[in-house]
Amino acid sequence: MIPYGKQSIDKKDIKAVAMTTASPFLTQGSKVAEFENALAKYCGVKYAVAVSNGTAALHIAYLVAGLKIGNEAITTPNTFVATTNMLLAVGTKPVFCDIRNDTLNIDETKIEKLITEKTKAIIPVHFAGHPCEMDKIMEIAKRRKLIVIEDACHALGAEYKKRKIGGISDMTVFSFHPVKSITTGEGGAVLTNSEIFYKKLLSLRSHGIHKDENGFNVMTEMGYNYRLTDIQAALGVSQIKKLDKFVKTRHKIVAWYKKYFADNQNIILPEEKPKNYSAWHLYVIRLKNKKDRMPLFNFLKENGIGVNFHYPPVYSHPYYRQNGFKNIVCSSADLYGETAISLPIFPDLSVKNVAFVAKTINNFFKKNG
């Protein structure tokens, strides 16, 4: 089976992890800070706070932003549920803005009409690694006095108008799950240029505990155990050195798919907008006839190709339908959710495998056309 995504681990990664397991500190040692510094430097931002996973990163970013019961935050329905689940966790209502038909990101032209007196934040998600239109989003936020938190869990290594994703907004969240740009096994981070936010993030990551003037541990606020281990951080330090290579390889894979699908008129290929550089976390095709999706999905599985759905609109999940989001309609997101299939893309994917995936899809339409 060709998976839709997987980590790329080499001997240097294994050695880095093994060396850390032999060190005095398996957690709360120097490797976490080293990883944070590498992240901050790469993204051109002052501060990075590494945590146990991307969901934890979202949670503490929302808390630091002051999101609470009675607030609203505008975001996209085309995302993994963690983006909005953590809004619900802090008591903030997600308000879903429809998506663009080209990048499948939040439609920045539709954000402003959704702003109310309860709106406190905009949460753009760089879907599949392609940057949102951040200039417009930041302009709206500045004018309406809203905070912006980028869910960039797909987008480490991406660029928006020659600026690395990570330092454009108030806070940016990354994930290091095995299918992401780099991996720490599980892991996440929040990046910011605000020293105030940085100190608050550090506190929330570790139980809200600080050293007092006598060196005693004292809890000054409610916090969590969202710490990343040194073992994971060591893998991250090793992986980030290969980040640019990983993303460049993903671009090669996209070019291969484009070549092999050149004559297929039954699908819509993903695109990269000018002046942007996608991390290509996902490669999602759309079917022109939505009736083809499940037959094609099953055909690919039968032929040993790991495909997936990214994503059904968040509000379409049973939990959301049963908890206040029953009548939400975003026409572009709904159509996308009925026609999308994610194909394999990861750094170790060979041109031979890409050709096989494309040939299998092309043959499906030849047989069923």
GIKAPE-V795128 format. One record per run of one state. SS is the DSSP state (H for helix, E for strand, L for the rest). FROM is the first residue (numbers start at 1). TO is the last residue. If there is no record, write none. Layout:
ss->SS from->FROM to->TO
ss->SS from->FROM to->TO
This chain:
ss->L from->1 to->1
ss->E from->2 to->2
ss->L from->3 to->10
ss->H from->11 to->21
ss->L from->22 to->26
ss->E from->27 to->27
ss->L from->28 to->29
ss->H from->30 to->43
ss->L from->44 to->46
ss->E from->47 to->51
ss->L from->52 to->53
ss->H from->54 to->64
ss->L from->65 to->71
ss->E from->72 to->76
ss->L from->77 to->81
ss->H from->82 to->89
ss->L from->90 to->92
ss->E from->93 to->97
ss->L from->98 to->98
ss->E from->99 to->99
ss->L from->100 to->105
ss->E from->106 to->106
ss->L from->107 to->107
ss->H from->108 to->110
ss->L from->111 to->111
ss->H from->112 to->114
ss->L from->115 to->118
ss->E from->119 to->123
ss->L from->124 to->124
ss->E from->125 to->125
ss->L from->126 to->126
ss->H from->127 to->129
ss->L from->130 to->133
ss->H from->134 to->144
ss->L from->145 to->146
ss->E from->147 to->151
ss->L from->152 to->158
ss->E from->159 to->160
ss->L from->161 to->162
ss->E from->163 to->164
ss->L from->165 to->170
ss->E from->171 to->175
ss->L from->176 to->176
ss->E from->177 to->177
ss->L from->178 to->184
ss->E from->185 to->185
ss->L from->186 to->187
ss->E from->188 to->192
ss->L from->193 to->194
ss->H from->195 to->205
ss->E from->206 to->206
ss->L from->207 to->208
ss->E from->209 to->211
ss->L from->212 to->216
ss->E from->217 to->219
ss->L from->220 to->224
ss->E from->225 to->225
ss->L from->226 to->228
ss->E from->229 to->229
ss->H from->230 to->240
ss->L from->241 to->242
ss->H from->243 to->260
ss->L from->261 to->266
ss->E from->267 to->268
ss->L from->269 to->275
ss->E from->276 to->277
ss->L from->278 to->282
ss->E from->283 to->287
ss->L from->288 to->291
ss->H from->292 to->302
ss->L from->303 to->304
ss->E from->305 to->305
ss->L from->306 to->307
ss->E from->308 to->308
ss->L from->309 to->313
ss->H from->314 to->316
ss->L from->317 to->317
ss->H from->318 to->321
ss->L from->322 to->330
ss->H from->331 to->339
ss->E from->340 to->343
ss->L from->344 to->350
ss->H from->351 to->368
ss->L from->369 to->369
